[in-house]
Amino acid sequence: MHTDEEIKKEGFRQLSEMTPAELETLTEIDFEVVLQKNDGGSERYTIFFERGFADEKSEWTVRNIIRPDKLQDPEPKNNDTIE
């Protein structure tokens, strides 16, 4: 697993590749971040950004990081009921 800082760094790198015109109307955005593991494999994370406004400036902050090891399996479904 990678640290939050490694994931944030890659997320901010992807965010910096977007043009101001692309970001102009957005207040939140998410990216899929793929980082290489030491064994040659890779791990995928989803990072959510939120734009805050203060003193006529805006700044992107990380709202949440979804890690694959924290995802839970869905509850078993009962096929005889409608959800």
URFENDA-V973135 format. One record per run of one state. SS is the DSSP state (alpha for helix, beta for strand, coil for the rest). FROM is the first residue (numbers start at 1). TO is the last residue. Records with the same first field share a line. If there is no record, write none. Layout:
SS=FROM-TO ; FROM-TO
//
This chain:
coil=1-3 ; 17-19 ; 24-27 ; 37-41 ; 55-56 ; 71-83
alpha=4-16 ; 20-23 ; 68-70
beta=28-36 ; 42-54 ; 57-67
//
